[in-house]
Structures are given as C-alpha cells and as structure tokens.
Amino acid sequence: MADEIDIYESCDEMIREINRDLVRNFGALKMAKWDRINIIRTVTDVYRRSERKARRRYVEVWYDAYLLGLTEMCGKSRAEARRMADKADIEELVDLMLDEVDPLTRYRFSEEMERKAYRLAESMEVITNRNQEIDRAMRYWSKQIAQYAILITDAALLHAFEDAGIESAEWVTRRDERVCHECRERDGKVYPIDRFPAKPHFGCRCGRRPVRRQNGEK
C-alpha cells in the first residue's frame, strides 16, 4: 500500500469487535423460542442492536481515518488535525452515508438491515436446519458491516484531503497477485477529489494518496 500506511487499521479493529458480538448475539437466536411473533421480534432486535453499535463505531472509524489522512498523508500536525476534526459533524456525515444508496452496494445500509432481519425471521419458519440459516445470515450481515467500514474509511480520507486543500488523489493498489484487473488499470491514475471513482467490487482495499500541486502549477 502507498507509503506503507495501514489506512484500515481502525476499520479492521472495529470489524473484529463487531464480529465477536455477532457470534454471541446470533448464537443466542439458536436457543430462542419459535413462535412466529416472538422470533420476528427477537431477530429484528438482534439486527437493530448490532446496527446501532456499528453506527457508533463507524463514527470512530471515520474520526481515526480523517486524522490519519490529515497527519500522515497531508502533513498536518496532530493538534491542527484534531481541531479540524472537532469542527466536522462526523456523526451527521456517517448517518448521511448509511442512509443514502451507495453506488457499490446499491442499497441503503439501514433498509438492507431491515430486509435481512425479516428474511431471516421468515426463513426460520420454513427451513429445517435453522442453525445453518442463522450462521449464513450472520456471515451476510458481517460482510455488510465490514464493507461499510471500508467505505467509511475511504470517504473520511477524501474529506481529509479536501479539507487540507488537496484537489486530486491517486488510486494506489497493493500491487500483488490479488489485485483485480479493473483496479490494476486504475493504479497510479489521478482523479479530482470530487470525482474519485467508487470501489469496483466488495472488499476492495485499494488506497488513495493525496496529490499536491508543484510550485507554479495551476
């Protein structure tokens, strides 16, 4: 990755924490009572509690990525970066992202949470192996939470670049055998901050690096 900076460190820490909760909370569903009204309420409550925690942690992920972008990547002092972060309404920015249709996932985070909860509750009425269905639902929900942690990290970095006066950023891959064809084609290309392309696939961890103007460049 560019400059050997682990831009997803906070993101990965959050994902590990949330996954520990998911194992515990979805595991409790396997012992829940099975009347229809009770299971819909129980399943929905598990998803909603998980979503609330994810939203809180997303704010922290944004904050950490924003500071990293300003300091390690744009050269701001830690004190100045903290002052800039304190002025930003990070919670509102995160909520806006989660409540809008994302170009990669093509759904709204909150609405997809509701859809997944009701689908699991309904499937548990008709599927014989309920534990297997619960495990499958947990994996899908975990994948969604992880994907949005990546998207929020990426968005926070671009905000940091823009607030630091950077107008363009470079697409940077990990340059290994796992890089997909589309990302390899983008590697090294420079895009305006306000038109930086969305990730082309789930789990993409290509980075972005601020591009500073040279002296005298317009």
N, C-alpha and C positions, 0 to 999 in steps of 0.2 A: 504494500500500500504506500501511497505517496508520503514521503518524509517519515516513514515508519511510525506514524501516529495511529494509535488504535482508537479510531473515532467511535467505535461501537462498544467500548468497554462498559460504559454506564448502561447502555442498551442490553448487553448480554447479562449483566448483573441483575437487571430487572426481570429479564426473561427467566432466569434460574429461580428467582424468588417466586414469581407468579406460578411457575410450573410446580413448585413444591406445594403451593396452596391448591392447585388444581388436582393433584394426586390425592390430597386429603379430602377435598370437598366433593369431587366426583366419586371417590371411593365410598363416601357416605351414602351416595344415591343407591348403591348396590344393596344397602340394608334398609332402604325406605319402604314404607307401606305402599301397596299397589292399587288403592282405589283411585279412580280417574282424576277427581278433583284435587286430591292430595298430591298426586305425583306431578301434575301440571304446576301447582303452586311451589312444590319443593324444587323442581328442576329450574323453574324461572328464577327462584330466589338464589340458587347457586350461580347462575349466569350473571344476575344483576350485581351480586356482591363482588364477583370477580371483575365485572366491568368497572365498578366504582373504584376498586383498588387499582386496576390498570390505569384508569384516568389519572388518579393521583400520582402514580409512578411515572406516567408519561410526562407530567409537568416537570418532575425531577430530571428525567432523561433529556428533555428539551433544554432545561437550565444548564445541565452539565455540558451538553454538546455546544450550546451557544457560547459558554465561557471558553471552551476548548477552541472553538473557531476564532474567537476574538484574540485569544492569547497566543496559543501555539501556532496558529495558522496566519493570523493577521498582525501579530506583533504588539498588541495592546498589553498594557500592564494588567496584573490581576485586579488591582484596585479600580482601575478605569473600567475594566470589563464588568466587574460587579456592579458598578454604578449604572452602566448601560443596561445590564440585565434587570436591575431593580426598577427601571423605568418602563420596561416592557411588560405588558399584561400577558404573561406566558400562559396562564390558565385559560384565558379567552382564546389565544391563538391555538392551543391544543384542542379546546372544545370545537372551535371552528373547523379544524382539520377532521375531527372524528364525526362531525355532523354533516359534512359535505361528501358528495360522491367522489371517490378517489379514482384517478384515471387508470391506475393499475388494477386495483381490486374490483373496481366498477360497482361498488356498493358503499353505503354509509355504515360506519362502524356500529352505531347504536342500533340501527334497523337490522343489521345482519345478526347481531347478538340476539334480538328477539326472535328472528326467524330460526336460528339454530336451537334456541331453547324450546320452542314449540315443536320443532321437528323431532327432537329427541323425546320429548314427552309423548308425542303421538306414536312414535315408532315403538316405544316401550310397551304400548298396549297390544301390539300385534306380533312383535318379534320374540321368538322363544328364548334366544340367548341374549338376555338383557344386559348382562355384564359386558359382553363383547361390544354391544351397541354403545354402552356408556364409555368404554375405552376409546372407541372410534370417535365419538363426539368430543371427548376431551382432547384428542390429538388435533382435530379440526379447529377447535377453539384456541388451543395453544398456538397453532400455526397462525391464526388470525392475530392474536395478541403480539406474537413475535414480529410479524410483518409490519404492523403499525409502529412498533418500537423502532424499526429500521427507518420507516418513512418519516417519523417524527425527528429522529436524529438528523436525517438528510435535510429536512426543512429548516431545522434550527441552525444548521451550518450555513445554509444560504442566507438566512436572515442575519446571521452574524457578519457574513461577508458584506452584505448590503449596508448594514449599519456602520461598518468600518470604512465605507466609501469605495468598496470594490464593485466594479461593474460587470466583471466577467469571471467565469470559473472554468477550470479544465476538468474533463472527465478522466479519471485515473482508475485503471483496473489493477487487480493483483498480479497480472501478467504471469499466470501459471496455467496449467493444463485444464483447469476447471472453468476458465473464462469462456463464456458463450460467444458465438460468432458475432452477434449484434453488439455486445459490449466491447469485443476486440476491435470492431470497426470504429467505435466511438473513442477508444483510448487515445488520449493526447489532444482530442478536439476541444476547442474553446467555445463556450456559449455565453451569451448575456445572462446575467443572474435571473432576470425576469422571464427568460425563455429557456431556462435549463431543462433538458428533457427529463420526463419521468423514467423511473426504472423500467426496464423492458420485461422483467419477469419476477416472480416471487423469490424471495431470499437473496436478491442481488445485493451485494455489499461492495460494489464499486464506489470509489470515493470521489470527492470533488476538491479541487485545490484552487485557492484564490489566485487570480492573475492580476498582478499590479502593473499599472502603466509605467513605461520607461520615461525618463526625463525628456520633456519636449513632445511626448506623444499626445495626440489629440484623440 
